[in-house]
Amino acid sequence: MTNSTLDRFAADKLDRAARRGLRRELRPMHRRNAVRIVSDGRELLSFCCNDYLGLTHDPRLAEAAAEALATYGAGAGASRLVTGNHPLYDRLEERLAGIKETEACCIFGSGYLANAGIIPAIAGPGDLVVLDALAHASMHMGARASRAEIRQFAHNDAGHCAAILAEERGRYRYCLVLTEGVFSMDGDRAPLDALAEISAAHDSWLLVDDAHGFGVLGGGRGSIFEYSPRPEIPLQIGTLSKAVGAYGAFLCASAPVVALVQQRARSLIYTTGLPPSVVASSIAAVEIIASEPERVAAPLRQARRFCARLGLGAPESPIVPIVLGEENRALAASATLEREGFLVTAIRPPTVPAGTSRLRFTFSAAHEDGDVDRVADAVRPLMAQEATAAASAT
């Protein structure tokens, strides 16, 4: 029997979202390879996947996964602290710690679980969390779960972060500063050198989620390795589900910090371990990242090709947003590109701030130059229409 009150509540919320152009739908997608997707019987060239290195369909990952499946089974069987800590975890964590040049590493089930668990494992009541206003939803979730006091600094504004710390740091026991290496919706990089210096000056611990930098920046080692000398960042988070092409996430830090997180992070303690096949494919992918520099450099090169063809500024990452503003305009532009054979999903609130709905283009090593040129040529008239509409509005 249905609950009529609950059903009316749900239907009303869905109707309101639809009227505002904010309702989302789950569409069946068959990814034939890293950049070609079949949807509704049509093959589309995707420019919205986070498979930056084209590794999701790499046979080396599939072979590693199949071997692990045959050896260790389909699932982990329990949380890592019970019986789910299969031997492949040690191999991957040791490799990632080596790449990041830290003492230790801990694998989590996903990036969301990592941030939701790590932040409250380190910060708590009586502490301060200061984070970038555009930090990922999982970082905001972790901050709220910590029950620490929360302050936001203007996006990528190190000066504002410094002002907050100067005014408020002394009133709290410990302090965490949170940012991303590459911001997922804007594609811009955080000023990690400045934030690291500011955090250290105020006895605060900087946590960087480099989900969109690992595998594509710093020779594949991540955003931190774009700097010389490298900034001191005690908490480095990355993902295994984007450039790595598999699933999961990781924290690289000192041995005592990793040990503490393993004791306290509820999203690790109370979550079944990743399937051995997933960890095995991640190991294979990390070796590819370490040994194929041309593949690692390709996504940013393609993003720059796209921007140059459209007369846009040089991008800082393989993510290029074209902000259209109103939700339905972004939906209409996405639909136009789909009719021309390109999949570029419209990104709308609450993923991005109100009034900044956009097309978010992501570029992969699997894209060919001709693919990039064709989508740029398809985007050009859309940008011209937006420019005309903006001029008319003023």
Steps between C-alpha positions, in 0.01 A plus 500: 500500500635843410527783746283768339647783708853399408406457133341846486808648667729334244282592202483864612878524539556339160250733333667807648842380386368435148347848473835654593696285255666317790353150480758233426447169323702179499565414136628158394853545362706229334860615494659316208836652580644801675328758279223323306166445668176347374184665633148455364641295215744771384876507532621830644848639540530581870662814633370467854668189644776526759691214335786738428753239392261267320581215739153369582509271197874435491558123464781512756253608768250235391764228512611604849139505617428156354806349669400649835144380453619145447744516792310695767132484397243760402478692827701591808256326732513750785646833606875539481532473878325161503592272207484739202861612497616273217872499405454731201430792729857501633645504149290794388547703817875453492512608135287809556702608804814470289354711222383766743821480704321443829554242772167326465173473312147377572245398235133595540189381316448829315601864503179594677564238768857623538408861570196406706719282722842664512391852593300401812773252593739794540279797594229514763311727740721784614694497171479719191455393138569763234414400145474641150145609422497281188647192665335170407176402672677213674737745671207705625340176619814398688531844654142490627544146631805612701286741707786748483440868434496564123611808310516541121749709307429645157591262220877472456549815707804426715488849647147446627603166648790673677268769637263239643785314666654819637171598659371166623772235523600590856154419637514133399701194599588365154428621148456333162519692171325325210530553127522311171800470274283546190142614542267258329251748354727789405820314418716757675780418741528605863797718608650212695832670569333801660247292692773272632704797622198665661389177668845436644526857628177452696574146622224360279496177302440524127296225334495494118257283306677450167238280337529681166875561514636155575595324177501812282709769673849495645604221266204300627594538865251781558462874540754529781775384266440798270692711753873530560567491782197294593276644771470308826154345497445247779170355373480399133182340369459353153257282311524171313183565299612773261842493333568158655186366333381272782333586831589611852713772657805541718664707770877545493649637820746421779488159663349626829227695318405205280491272806273746682264526202479121481393500865245780475359544148148359518477482120792254507407305812138438403537446124573173320841500332535559128478189280845353431446542126458876545818533703692286250390713208606811694847352551529441125382854426744662741786318327377633164489854639856465624632364170308684223569875524352573157166354605511703822564824309232441235182615684633848576640525147155424356331749731744766380430408138126543562545839667738626234255408224227698677717794600468422871771547759741215562348247742673389820370142481311263268172658620356790299168655607288717275267683736156576355321622810138390506422130540284454191757669278758245609253217439417635154869533407567146619207373289632685193841339534343159550308535174838557335644187659673635812423420862564800726276494804352825632619574853244681716444600863559381763816357339593856398379832644169640379534696178811310386352197324745382240632252253799327659744357245755242607780375279658159484814345362260289296370804308659554162586846369217477249250421777603814685483716189152374411352566843660845508343581163163383634535719808598815311145591383366438850750746639405751232133466595585558865704807414210640295251430779726666757541807282122525452443472874722800564 
